[in-house]
Amino acid sequence: MSLAGKKVVVVGGSSGIGLSTAEFAKQEGAEVIIASRNVERLDDVAAKLKAVAIPVDVTSDDSVAELFAKSGAVDHVVVTAAQLRSGPFKTVAMEDVRATMECKFWGAWRVGRSAEIRPGGSLTLVSGYLSIRPRPNSAIVGAANGALESLARSLALDLAPVRVNAVSPGIIDTPIRAAMPEQARRDMLAKTAASLPVGRVGLGEDIARQIIAFMLNGFATGSVVYIDGGALVC
Ligand SMILES: NC(=O)c1ccc[n+]([C@@H]2O[C@H](COP(=O)([O-])OP(=O)(O)OC[C@H]3O[C@@H](n4cnc5c(N)ncnc54)[C@H](OP(=O)(O)O)[C@@H]3O)[C@@H](O)[C@H]2O)c1
């Protein structure tokens, strides 16, 4: 099985898990479209991958509709786009928690509504293990992830015969933590690695492999797969 002749859209494909997914999809022979906001970075990555770049902001209905008007009908869509703002439950600004849902949850919702996915194709959402393994000061992220996992199950019915699944990552070393002070980031990743049965944190490709598996497996729909290095069992 391969993705030869298939059209794949990776929303959030200019970085991290989305970038690894776009790379694998290219290797499998797909025509790949990557979409995100920062046009310079998007064009750079697209040129390296020999992919098509279409700018999008998933917080805008019109921008998402425009992306899929430009892409036309496609076979597989992945949403990795997210910007997360969390903090202590009692004091985190409502503006921040709303922004998190607007991007991560409503962004995926908009993509599901606007994408014209051919029958038998797939939509894959990316949630996160905080949905079922909460941590302090991350309630909004856990809630967004839980909502996405529930959405994937619902859409497996509403969008059938298009297949809809979610992958729920543990801690993955991607640019998502670029704003953290470097030493604090390294310390956090090292501490996490030491706590996991696999002895390391994840890489973008660890999650991308599961996303590609969802595209290729015609029996997978309504599934939520946790890929977390064993974080849920330790
Ligand atoms: N890394 C982890 O440890 C981890 C753990 C659990 C779950 N996850 C989830 O996995 C997904 C991917 O994370 P990642 O680590 O790959 O993040 P990343 O490296 O920061 O990549 C995020 C991508 O989304 C794009 N993006 C952000 N906001 C957007 C918007 N409003 N509209 C369109 N594109 C947008 C970014 O490009 P622009 O900024 O240019 O738009 C970038 O291409 C996220 O949903 C994240 O919550 C990650």
The ligand as an SDF file (V2000), in Angstrom:
LIG
                    3D

 48 52  0  0  0  0  0  0  0  0999 V2000
    4.7780   18.5000   20.9010 N   0  0  0  0  0  0  0  0  0  0  0  0
    4.1450   17.9200   21.9250 C   0  0  0  0  0  0  0  0  0  0  0  0
    4.7310   17.5860   22.9750 O   0  0  0  0  0  0  0  0  0  0  0  0
    2.6820   17.6130   21.8050 C   0  0  0  0  0  0  0  0  0  0  0  0
    2.0790   16.8150   22.8120 C   0  0  0  0  0  0  0  0  0  0  0  0
    0.7210   16.5300   22.7210 C   0  0  0  0  0  0  0  0  0  0  0  0
   -0.0290   17.0590   21.6790 C   0  0  0  0  0  0  0  0  0  0  0  0
    0.5820   17.8290   20.7300 N   0  0  0  0  0  0  0  0  0  0  0  0
   -0.2480   18.3860   19.6680 C   0  0  0  0  0  0  0  0  0  0  0  0
    0.2840   18.0470   18.3960 O   0  0  0  0  0  0  0  0  0  0  0  0
   -0.0740   19.0770   17.4560 C   0  0  0  0  0  0  0  0  0  0  0  0
    1.1560   19.5070   16.6870 C   0  0  0  0  0  0  0  0  0  0  0  0
    2.1090   20.0280   17.6210 O   0  0  0  0  0  0  0  0  0  0  0  0
    3.6260   20.2630   17.2260 P   0  0  0  0  0  0  0  0  0  0  0  0
    4.4100   19.9110   18.4310 O   0  0  0  0  0  0  0  0  0  0  0  0
    3.9200   19.6440   15.9230 O   0  0  0  0  0  0  0  0  0  0  0  0
    3.6170   21.8870   17.1020 O   0  0  0  0  0  0  0  0  0  0  0  0
    4.5080   22.9060   16.2390 P   0  0  0  0  0  0  0  0  0  0  0  0
    5.8240   22.3190   15.9050 O   0  0  0  0  0  0  0  0  0  0  0  0
    4.4610   24.1840   16.9750 O   0  0  0  0  0  0  0  0  0  0  0  0
    3.6610   23.0580   14.8810 O   0  0  0  0  0  0  0  0  0  0  0  0
    2.4120   23.6900   14.8820 C   0  0  0  0  0  0  0  0  0  0  0  0
    2.0340   23.9990   13.4430 C   0  0  0  0  0  0  0  0  0  0  0  0
    0.7230   24.5930   13.4310 O   0  0  0  0  0  0  0  0  0  0  0  0
    0.7630   25.8310   12.7310 C   0  0  0  0  0  0  0  0  0  0  0  0
   -0.2520   26.7060   13.3120 N   0  0  0  0  0  0  0  0  0  0  0  0
   -0.3040   27.2040   14.5790 C   0  0  0  0  0  0  0  0  0  0  0  0
   -1.3830   27.9890   14.7260 N   0  0  0  0  0  0  0  0  0  0  0  0
   -2.0260   27.9860   13.5270 C   0  0  0  0  0  0  0  0  0  0  0  0
   -3.1940   28.6130   13.0380 C   0  0  0  0  0  0  0  0  0  0  0  0
   -3.9440   29.4430   13.8050 N   0  0  0  0  0  0  0  0  0  0  0  0
   -3.5750   28.3830   11.7550 N   0  0  0  0  0  0  0  0  0  0  0  0
   -2.8360   27.5810   10.9590 C   0  0  0  0  0  0  0  0  0  0  0  0
   -1.7240   26.9620   11.3520 N   0  0  0  0  0  0  0  0  0  0  0  0
   -1.3210   27.1630   12.6250 C   0  0  0  0  0  0  0  0  0  0  0  0
    2.2040   26.3300   12.9090 C   0  0  0  0  0  0  0  0  0  0  0  0
    2.6270   27.2300   11.8730 O   0  0  0  0  0  0  0  0  0  0  0  0
    2.3600   28.8330   11.9950 P   0  0  0  0  0  0  0  0  0  0  0  0
    2.7310   29.2280   13.4030 O   0  0  0  0  0  0  0  0  0  0  0  0
    3.2170   29.4230   10.9260 O   0  0  0  0  0  0  0  0  0  0  0  0
    0.9010   29.0190   11.7110 O   0  0  0  0  0  0  0  0  0  0  0  0
    2.9570   25.0010   12.7540 C   0  0  0  0  0  0  0  0  0  0  0  0
    3.0680   24.6510   11.3860 O   0  0  0  0  0  0  0  0  0  0  0  0
   -0.7350   20.1890   18.2920 C   0  0  0  0  0  0  0  0  0  0  0  0
   -2.1250   20.0220   18.2270 O   0  0  0  0  0  0  0  0  0  0  0  0
   -0.2510   19.9080   19.7010 C   0  0  0  0  0  0  0  0  0  0  0  0
   -1.1330   20.3970   20.6810 O   0  0  0  0  0  0  0  0  0  0  0  0
    1.9100   18.1150   20.7620 C   0  0  0  0  0  0  0  0  0  0  0  0
  1  2  1  0
  2  3  2  0
  2  4  1  0
  4  5  1  0
  4 48  2  0
  5  6  2  0
  6  7  1  0
  7  8  2  0
  8  9  1  0
  8 48  1  0
  9 10  1  0
  9 46  1  0
 10 11  1  0
 11 12  1  0
 11 44  1  0
 12 13  1  0
 13 14  1  0
 14 15  2  0
 14 16  1  0
 14 17  1  0
 17 18  1  0
 18 19  2  0
 18 20  1  0
 18 21  1  0
 21 22  1  0
 22 23  1  0
 23 24  1  0
 23 42  1  0
 24 25  1  0
 25 26  1  0
 25 36  1  0
 26 27  1  0
 26 35  1  0
 27 28  2  0
 28 29  1  0
 29 30  1  0
 29 35  2  0
 30 31  1  0
 30 32  2  0
 32 33  1  0
 33 34  2  0
 34 35  1  0
 36 37  1  0
 36 42  1  0
 37 38  1  0
 38 39  2  0
 38 40  1  0
 38 41  1  0
 42 43  1  0
 44 45  1  0
 44 46  1  0
 46 47  1  0
M  CHG  2   8   1  16  -1
M  END
$$$$
